Amino acid sequence: MTKPTKYRTRTSLVHGGTVRSQFGETSEAMFLTSGYTYETMEAAERRFKNEEPGFVYSRFSNPTVRMFEERVALLEGAEDARATASGMAAVTAAIMCQLRAGDHILSSQALFGSCRYIVEDLAPRYGIESTLVDGRDLNAWKVGLRPNTKVVFLESPSNPTLEVIDIAAVAEIAHSVGAKLVVDNVFATPILQKPLELGADVVVYSATKHIDGQGRCLGGVVLSTKQWIDDNLANYLRQTGPSISPFNAWVMLKSLETLDLRVREHARNADAVARFLEGHEKTGRVLYPGLKNHPQHDLAMKQMEMGGNIVAFEVNGGKEAAFRFANALKVIKISNNLGDAKSLITHPATTTHQRLIQEQRAALGIGEGMLRLSVGLEDVQDLIEDLGTALGRA
């Protein structure tokens, strides 16, 4: 593992973790190989026993994948990282690799639909108990904690309602019973928020989102201490095989070079869009951590450098008005993805959170008129004009 250097973020994102072949290439090499050869049978034996360094099989590790992992770890300030085939593979691995029957997961209830499935439906099938609480209420975390709680899990900001949770406080609560805090940091990105510095033990990303940033590849990352990864995650990944392809890892490795530049421009655009929507007669609630009227604005600005690129808002008139509005957009595209260079909009109640019953959605504040907008890198005036024209047809 490459040790962190004195380099600042943008330099590390260009050079961190790079290993060059004998050809001295400037762009990192892509090693499209499933297996590796050994000089002797004795060398193969030593490598399988971890008695000498080297690669064994690309389900376990790969030179291109390792460069990606090391660069993300440098960015996050983590000792180590492991990449996976998707963001949900990362979430599932980070949670399940450290649990067994009889253990308990404590989680915030405001989660992406698939994350909630892992906590609420999948884990209990294997004898793992789970409890969901209002993550904004620190007392709820304390009440929900049990002696057998081994994992505490949260998103901050949450998908799609952008709830902000006090990571440092929840970390302290989790550690009081020896539980590990796992934070899904996708909305904030590793540029704008550092959960490990706030006390989290494990951080997960869907690299499909801002890290790729251009809608090309699936991928995920889990970051923590080297000991936690060696003791919990490494063998889980080796035996269950949610491996990222070397090609996808290479694409994302190259995307990291511009991540800081892109994320900050995303956030600047989103801030302007949120302020436009906030004052429009056709909108109701506008949720964006950078707005002063966000319920956890002060906490968000304490934990995050900027407000991020996701804006949630309600169109007056419910689902029909929201659909008319979205269908009238020209620049902004309808898609359930996010973190893309293109601005993307979705209706959570019928897409990302459609498996929840209406009462559950209502408890989370996901109304029929709510839309989630991932603000892209277009000219912000074009975005505002597109939104204004479409709202006129809502």
C-alpha positions, 0 to 999 in steps of 0.5 A: 500500500502506498503511504500517504505523502505530503501532496495535496488533493489534486496532486494525489488524484493525478499521481497517487498509487501509480505503478508503471511497467517497463515501458514507462507509459504516462497513462496508467496501464490496463492489465486485462488478465484473469490470472498470473504466471509463476517462475516455479511451483515453489513460487506459486506456493509462497504466493498463495501463502502470502509469503511473497508479494504478487498477484494470484488471480484477478478475483482477488486483486489486479495491478490496475484495480490496486492502483485505483484502490491506492489512489482512492485511499490516499484521497480519503485518508484511509490506510487501505481500500478494496474496490467492488463491482458496484456500489451495492456490492460495496455496501453489502460487503462492508456490512455483511463481512463483519456480521454473523447470526445473533448480531444486530445492525442499527441503521438510519431509516433514511436510506437508498432503497437497495441499502434499506433492503440489505439492512431490513430484509436480507440480513434478518434472513441470516439471523441478524437483527436490525433496527431502523431509527430517525438518524437525526435524533441522537437519542434514538441512536442511543435507545436503539443500541443493544449489547449485540450491536456490531454495525451502525450504518448511515447515509449523510446526506441521505437519499433522496431527502438529504437528511444530515446526520451528526457523524461524530456523535453517532460514531461515539454512540456506536463505539460505546458498545464496540460497534463499527460505524459504516458511512455511505458517503456517496452524496457528499463525495470524498472531496466534500466530507471525510467520515473517517476524520469524524470518527467513522470506521468504514466508508463506502462509495458507489464509484458509479456516481461522482468518481466515474462521473460520466455514466460509463461504468459500475464500481464501488469502494470500501475504505478502512484501516488495513487491519479491519480490511485484512481481518474482515473484508479481504477474505469475504471478497476473495471467497464471494467474488464481487470483483470490479473489472480491470477495465472499469477500475482503469476508467475510474482511475482516470476519472479521479484525476478530475474529481476535485474539479468536477465535484466543486463545479457540480456543487456551485451549480447546485447551489445556484439551482437550489436558490432558483427553485427555492423562490419559485411559485410552483415549488414547495419544499426545496431541500439542499444542505447549502441553503440556510433553511435546510433543517440541518444546515449548520451541521452540514456546513460543519461536516461538509465543505460545500452542499454537494450536487443533489437537490430535492424539491417538491412540485406543487400539484403532486405526481401529475404536476411533477411528471408534467414538469419533468417531461417538459425538461430539455437539457435535464434528462430523466434518469435514476443515476446521479453524479453524472456530468449531465443533469439527471432527474428522477421521481423517487416515489416511483423509482428508487424508493418505489418498493417502500409502502406509501406510509414508509415513504411518507415517514421519510418525507418522500411525497408524490410531488418530490423530485431528486435532481442531480445537478451536472456540469452544464452552464448553470444559466441553461439549467435554470432556464430549462427548469423555469420553462418546465415549471411553467408547464407543471 
